[in-house]
Amino acid sequence: MSKGFGTENLLSKKSKKKAISNEPQGRLISWSPWPPANFQARYPAFPFVLTILIIVIGQWYLSLLR
């Protein structure tokens, strides 16, 4: 007979449960190690920020050429 709150049956049932998440697993591009499949969900502004960054760096580079 088990004593206390934590019995073996209760612990074994909790350890068998797996966390089910709605986030996609794997890779966005199958052969690429980056980015992960949940990248777009975690960083939705990334394309916008990357575009602005490219424009700013491009303008800075063109101003150096003059």
Backbone as JSON, one array per atom type, in Angstrom:
{
  "sequence": "MSKGFGTENLLSKKSKKKAISNEPQGRLISWSPWPPANFQARYPAFPFVLTILIIVIGQWYLSLLR",
  "N": [[0.84, -1.17, 0.0], [0.62, 2.17, -0.9], [1.95, 5.16, 0.48], [1.32, 8.61, 1.13], [1.14, 11.43, -1.18], [2.14, 11.18, -3.8], [1.88, 8.61, -5.82], [3.07, 5.61, -7.43], [1.57, 4.91, -9.68], [0.3, 7.3, -10.39], [2.49, 8.93, -11.01], [3.62, 7.54, -13.17], [1.64, 7.78, -15.11], [1.64, 10.54, -15.59], [4.2, 10.92, -16.62], [4.02, 9.59, -19.03], [2.42, 11.16, -20.61], [2.5, 13.32, -23.39], [3.52, 16.54, -24.47], [1.41, 18.2, -26.52], [1.63, 20.28, -29.21], [0.5, 23.0, -31.24], [2.24, 24.06, -32.99], [4.05, 23.86, -36.01], [6.33, 21.24, -36.82], [9.74, 20.44, -37.7], [11.32, 21.52, -40.74], [11.14, 24.58, -42.64], [12.06, 24.71, -45.27], [12.8, 21.74, -46.74], [15.42, 20.68, -47.2], [17.08, 22.45, -46.0], [18.95, 23.59, -43.18], [17.99, 25.73, -41.84], [15.32, 28.04, -42.0], [13.51, 27.06, -38.99], [10.3, 25.37, -39.0], [8.4, 26.8, -37.55], [9.16, 29.42, -37.74], [7.97, 31.59, -39.16], [5.67, 31.97, -37.68], [6.66, 32.76, -35.23], [8.17, 35.05, -35.75], [6.67, 37.27, -37.25], [7.12, 39.78, -38.46], [9.51, 39.67, -39.76], [10.05, 39.56, -42.69], [9.38, 42.21, -43.46], [11.09, 43.79, -41.84], [13.57, 42.87, -42.75], [13.48, 43.73, -45.43], [13.43, 46.55, -45.11], [15.91, 46.86, -43.89], [17.65, 46.0, -45.94], [17.15, 48.0, -47.85], [18.05, 50.31, -46.48], [20.79, 49.7, -46.08], [21.52, 49.43, -48.75], [21.1, 52.07, -49.69], [23.01, 53.4, -48.16], [25.33, 52.22, -49.13], [25.23, 53.05, -51.85], [25.49, 55.78, -51.47], [28.11, 55.94, -50.65], [29.47, 55.35, -52.96], [29.29, 57.63, -54.51]],
  "CA": [[0.0, 0.0, 0.0], [1.42, 3.39, -1.02], [1.63, 6.23, 1.42], [1.64, 9.93, 0.62], [0.37, 11.92, -2.32], [2.69, 10.75, -5.08], [1.95, 7.16, -5.97], [3.75, 5.19, -8.65], [0.61, 4.94, -10.78], [0.09, 8.7, -10.76], [3.72, 9.42, -11.64], [3.83, 6.89, -14.47], [0.67, 8.35, -16.05], [2.08, 11.88, -15.94], [5.4, 10.86, -17.44], [3.68, 9.07, -20.34], [1.76, 12.2, -21.41], [3.39, 14.15, -24.19], [2.98, 17.87, -24.74], [0.98, 18.34, -27.91], [1.59, 21.69, -29.57], [-0.03, 23.29, -32.56], [3.31, 24.59, -33.82], [4.59, 22.88, -36.94], [7.65, 20.72, -36.51], [10.55, 20.2, -38.88], [11.95, 22.66, -41.41], [10.35, 25.27, -43.64], [12.61, 24.16, -46.51], [13.16, 20.41, -46.27], [16.84, 20.39, -47.28], [17.83, 23.51, -45.35], [18.97, 23.5, -41.72], [17.38, 26.95, -41.31], [14.71, 28.28, -40.71], [12.58, 26.05, -38.52], [8.95, 25.51, -39.55], [7.61, 27.77, -36.79], [9.83, 30.71, -37.83], [7.02, 32.62, -39.58], [4.73, 32.21, -36.6], [7.35, 33.45, -34.12], [8.69, 36.35, -36.19], [5.86, 37.65, -38.41], [7.59, 41.02, -39.07], [10.84, 39.46, -40.31], [10.22, 40.01, -44.08], [9.31, 43.67, -43.49], [12.32, 44.32, -41.25], [14.66, 42.53, -43.66], [13.36, 44.62, -46.58], [13.86, 47.88, -44.67], [17.35, 46.77, -43.66], [18.31, 45.95, -47.25], [17.03, 49.33, -48.45], [18.93, 51.24, -45.76], [22.18, 49.35, -46.39], [21.71, 49.77, -50.16], [21.25, 53.53, -49.81], [24.29, 53.77, -47.58], [26.37, 51.77, -50.08], [25.21, 53.92, -53.02], [26.01, 57.1, -51.1], [29.56, 55.83, -50.58], [30.0, 55.3, -54.32], [29.27, 58.97, -55.1]],
  "C": [[0.89, 1.24, 0.0], [0.97, 4.42, -0.01], [2.01, 7.56, 0.78], [0.82, 10.27, -0.63], [0.86, 11.37, -3.66], [2.8, 9.24, -5.14], [2.64, 6.83, -7.3], [2.82, 5.26, -9.86], [0.41, 6.36, -11.29], [1.31, 9.25, -11.48], [3.93, 8.81, -13.02], [2.85, 7.44, -15.51], [1.11, 9.74, -16.49], [3.3, 11.85, -16.86], [5.11, 10.35, -18.85], [3.01, 10.12, -21.23], [2.8, 13.02, -22.15], [2.72, 15.49, -24.45], [2.66, 17.97, -26.23], [0.87, 19.83, -28.21], [1.06, 21.84, -30.98], [1.04, 23.83, -33.5], [3.81, 23.5, -34.75], [6.01, 22.48, -36.57], [8.43, 20.53, -37.8], [11.13, 21.48, -39.43], [11.01, 23.26, -42.43], [10.76, 24.83, -45.03], [13.24, 22.82, -46.12], [14.66, 20.15, -46.24], [17.69, 21.4, -46.51], [17.83, 23.33, -43.83], [18.3, 24.71, -41.05], [16.4, 27.48, -42.32], [13.82, 27.13, -40.27], [11.17, 26.35, -39.04], [8.13, 26.57, -38.82], [8.21, 29.17, -36.85], [8.86, 31.83, -38.19], [6.03, 32.94, -38.49], [5.39, 33.0, -35.47], [7.81, 34.85, -34.49], [7.92, 36.83, -37.42], [6.37, 38.91, -39.13], [8.95, 40.86, -39.74], [10.98, 39.89, -41.77], [10.23, 41.53, -44.2], [10.62, 44.28, -42.97], [13.52, 44.04, -42.16], [14.65, 43.44, -44.89], [13.85, 46.02, -46.24], [15.38, 47.89, -44.47], [18.14, 46.75, -44.97], [18.27, 47.31, -47.93], [17.98, 50.31, -47.79], [20.4, 50.96, -46.09], [22.48, 49.67, -47.86], [21.89, 51.26, -50.38], [22.59, 53.99, -49.26], [25.44, 53.39, -48.52], [26.42, 52.68, -51.31], [25.73, 55.32, -52.7], [27.54, 57.08, -50.98], [30.2, 55.83, -51.97], [30.07, 56.69, -54.98], [30.44, 59.79, -54.68]]
}
